[in-house]
Amino acid sequence: MDLTASPPVKRARRRSLTHFEDEDITGIRAVLSDEFDRDIELVKAHSCQLETKQQLQAVIQELSQKLPHFQHLKRVHDRSVLICPSSDVESSETLEQYLQRFAFSEHVLRALCQGVRVVDVPGRMPRLRAQYEKTLRHWPCKFHPNHYSESLRNGSNFSSEQRRIHKRMAQLLVRLSRDVNSDRPVGICVDPRRPSVVAIAGGGEFRSPHEHCSMLLVDHVARTQQGGAIETDLTFAEDPKAGDTTLRGIPTVYYDYLSKDEEYKDLQFGAETRRSDEAQHQQQAQGADNLVKFGPYLCTGYDVYLLQEPCLMCSMALVHSRAKRVFFLRSSENGALATRFQLHTVRELNHHYEVFQFTTKDAELT
């Protein structure tokens, strides 16, 4: 055995979540639908080659009426015309037999059956310019640039000041969990207009799913609006004697911790109270948005910061409470926003919030 040999290099070990430090937070990334990341799938389509440009108007007119396919594509490329998805034509029939079902005029039918070939075309409309540029290699696609979607994808949607505020909330989650809630999940709800901390909740040893951190946080927000349904032994901060805000959503243990910390002296606390009918009417006359007109309804217009990615039930609770944006730090095995699936991208939901995950140094260690 060679005692002079250098010891083997050890791989860096991932630190446990318990020992996660707030200074490890490096950035924010948007959690987007897979449609933004996946290459657009190609599908087979029948096309024809028109002999003259004079045929074009009559062919396109009948095609748009009788075979209105490919709404996301340009129907014509040079003199090539898309007819139908190849999957629509049964293997036992010819294209001409298929088209005869739709009673095309004789001269259009003859034109559609000239120079027939099968081509690859994009199966859906691109969401980003990079996807659009790839589709051009196959067939021209309709594309309407969405600058906000592009900014979400490339990370330029937040200003440097906004990033500073979001990162501060993430660091606060870590500290509240470590110093106040025994390394268990914590959630913070913020009114981004002020900005002001509306509610704080800490998950414990869950006796039921209704006591998950996100569920408790929504309930604490409801307390600021004369609601709340979950029984608790917690005491909550007292409201200021004057003003239009309430601290009923912030447990005393968290409020006292933050009030005594010099680093958080500038942090604003409190939820806006509901306005009187007269004040609501005045705001309506000014054409303001719902949050400004009526005051808050649960989490309408609010940002939700979570230490842990929420489960399906908690994610749906945030949908029903109308959260504006959800930020989380740590992934969960049963997470419903990024890990298992992306609930916020389901189109059938009647409300959608944006989702962001904080990036960390720890995620780079293996």
N, C-alpha and C positions, 0 to 999 in steps of 0.2 A: 504493500500500500504506500503510495507516494504522499507523505505528510506535507510536502512543500507545495502540492498542487492547490490552485485556487478553488474555493468552495463553489459548488454549482450556483448559477444565478437563479434565484427563485422568482416565479411569476408573482406579480402584484395581486394580492387577494382583495376581493370585493369586500368592502366594509359592510357590516350589518346595518340595517336601516336604523337601528337604535343609535348608532354612533355617527349618523349623518350630521354634517356640520353646515350651518347656513352659508358659510363662505364658499362652499362647493358649488353653489348655483351659478351657472354661467350664462344662461340665455333662455329664450322662449321659442318654441316652435308651434305652429298651428297644426292641429290634428284634423286633416282634411279627408274627404271621401276618397276612396280608392280610385275614383274616376280621374283624380288629379295626378295620380302617380303611375297608373297602368298605361302601357301603350294601348292604343285603340285597336281593338280586335278587327281583323279584316273578314269580310264575308264575300261569298261568290255572287256575282250578278251577271245576267245576260245583257249584252249590249249589241248594237248594230252600227253599221257604218253607212251613213246616208250618201247617196251618190251626188246630190246637189244641195246647195243651201236653200233652194226654193222649197224643198220638201219639209224643211225644219218647222215652219209655223204650224202646218196641219198635223204633223206627227206629234209635236209637243202638246198641242191643244187636246188631241184625243187621249194621249197618254195621261195627262194631268186629270182628266175626267174619269177615265176607266181604270187606270193603274196608278193611283196617287202615292207611289212609294218614294223613298229616298228624300224626305223633306229636308234632311240635313246636308244633302249633296247638291252640287250643280248637276242638273239633268243632262247637260250637253258639255262635251269636252272635244274641242275642234269640231269634227262632224260625227263623232261617236256619241251615241245616245243610250242612256241607261233605260232598260226596259222593265226588268223585274228581278227580284232575288231568284237566283238559280234554284233555291230550295222549293220555290212555288211550282216549278215545272216538274211534273212527275216523271219518273224514269221511263215509264211506258209510253210517253207521248213526246212529240216534237214541239218545238217552240211555236210553230205555226198552229198546231192543234190546240195548244194552250191559249193562244191569242184569239182563236176563233170563238172561244167561250164568251168573249166580251164584245162581240159584234163590232169589230173595227171596220171602218170603210175599206173597200177593196184596195185603193191606192195606198192607204196608210199601212195596211197589213202587208202589202208587197214590199214597202220601204223598210218595215221593221224586220223583215226576214232576209235582208241583204247584208252580207258581211258580218254575220252573227259570230260572236265570240264570247267567252266567259272571262271576266276580269275580276280582280280583287279590289274591293272598295271599303272605306271605313264604315264600321257598323254603327257608329254614333257620332254626334257632334263633338269636336274637341272642346275642352274647358280652358286650356292654356295655349299660348302661342307656340310653345315648343311642340306640343302635340299637333297643332295645326300644320306646322312646317313639315312634320313627318308624313301627314296625310297627303300632302301635295305630291309625294313620290308615287302615289297610287291613283288618286282621283281628286279633282278639286272639291273642296268641302266648304260649306257655309260656316263663317266664323264671326262672332261678335265679341271683340276684345273686352274683357272685364278687368279693369286696372286693379280693383280691390282684390280680386281673386289672385291676380299675379303677385300682388304685394304680400298676401298671406303665404303664398308658396315660397317666395324668396326671402321672407322675413323682414320686409321693409314697412309693414303696416303700422308699427309703433314708432313714435318719436323717441329720442334718447331719454327725454323726461318721463314719458309713459313707461318705458322699459325700467327706469329707475324705480318708479312707484310699484310696478308689478313685482320686481325682484325683491323689493322691501317687504311686500306682503308675504312672499314665499319664505323669506328669512324669518319673518315673524311666526309663520306656521311652525317652523322647526323649533324656535325658541319656546313657544307656548307649549308645544308637545313635550319638549325636554324638561322645562323648568316648572310647568304647572300641571301637566296632564300625564305624567309618568310614562312618557314616550308612546302615548296612544294617539289615535287620529284627532286632528283639530281642523275646524273649518271657520272661515271668516267671510262675512258678507259685507260688501262695500258699495256705497253709493258713489259712483265714479265722478259725478258732477261736482261734488264738493271739494275733494273726496273725503268721505267720512265713513268710519267703521259703524255699520248698522247693527251687526250681531256677531257673536262668537259662540261656538259650541265645541265641546270636546267629547268624543266617543269614549265609552268605558267598556266594562265587561258586559257585552250585549246579552240581555235576556230575551230580546226579540229583534227582528230586523227593523222594527220601527224606532229602535234606539241607535241605529247607525248614525255616524256623525252628520251626514248630509241631512237626514231626516230631522235630527235635533236642531240643526241650523235653520232649516225652513220653519220649524215650529217657533224658534226664538225670534225669527223675523216676524212671524205672525203675532207674537206678543207685542211688537211695536205698533201693531195695527188693531189693538184691542181684541186679539185672537189668541191662538195657542191651545193645543189639545192634549199635549203630553204632560202628565203629572211629574213633578220634580221637587226635590228637596233643596234645590239651588236657590240662593238669594240673588237678586239682580240689582244692578246699580240704580241709584236714585236719580230721578230726572232733575235737571237744573231748574231752579226756581223761576227763571224767566227764559223765554225763547220758544222756538217752534220745533224743538227736537226732543226725542225721548231716548233714554238709555235702557229701556225695558228689555232689549234683546241681548244685553251683555251681562253675563254672570259676574258677580262682584269679585270673584277670585281672579278673573282675567283683567277686569277693569283696574283693580288695585295694583296688580303686577305691572301693568303698562303705565299707570299714573305715576308710579314711584321711580320709573326708569328714565333717566335723563335723555336717553337716546330717542325716546318716544314722546317727549314733551310737546312736539309740534303736531302730533297725530290728533286728528279730529275724531270725535265720537258722537254718535247719535243718529237716529233715523228721523226723517222728516215726518211730522204728524199730519194726519189727514186735514185737508182744508175744509172750511165752511162752504155751504152751498153758494154763498155770495162770492167767495173767493174763486170757487170753481167756475162760476159763470163769467167772471171777469177774465180768467185765463182762457176760457173757451173763445171769448170774443177776440182774443189776440192770436188765435190760430196756433197755439202751442201744441207740442206732442202730448201723448197720453200721460206720461209720468209728470210732466210739468203741470198739466191741467188738473189732474185729479189727485195728485199725491200718489204714493206707492200702493200697488196691489201685490201683496206678497213680494216676490223678488223681481217684479217688472223693472227693467232698466238697471238692475243691480249686477255687480260682478261677484262671483262666488269663487273663493280660493280654498282648495282642499289639499291636505297633506297627502291623502290617499285617493287614487282613482276610484270613483264611486261604482257600486254594483248596479245591476239592471234596475232594481226597485228604486234606489236612490237617484239614478239618472232620470228615471221617469218622473220622480217627485220634483226634480229641478225643471223638467219640461212643464209640468202642471203649474208650478209656481212662477213660470214665465221669466226665468233667469235670462240675463242678456249674454253673459260670457261665463264660462267655467274654466278655471285654471287648476291644474293639479300637479303635484310634485312626483309622487311615487306611483308606479304602476301596480296594479293588483291582479292576482290570479283570476279573479272573477270580474275584472273591470269591464264596464260596458261602453266606454268611450274610445278605447284604443286597443286594449288587449284582446278581449273576446270578439267584440264587434264595435261598430261606431253608431250608437243609437241616434246621435244628433244629425246623422246624414239620412235617416229614413224619411223619405219624402212625404209619406202618408201622415206624419205627425202634424198636429195643428199649431205647433210652435217649435222653433228651432233656435238653439243657442250656439254660439261659437265655442270651440274647445281649444285650449292651449295647454301644452305640457312644458314645464320648466326643464331645461337641460342642465346636466350636472357633470362635474369631473368624474364622479363615481361611476357614471354610466360607461366611461371609457376604460375602466379597469376590468380585467378579466382574470 
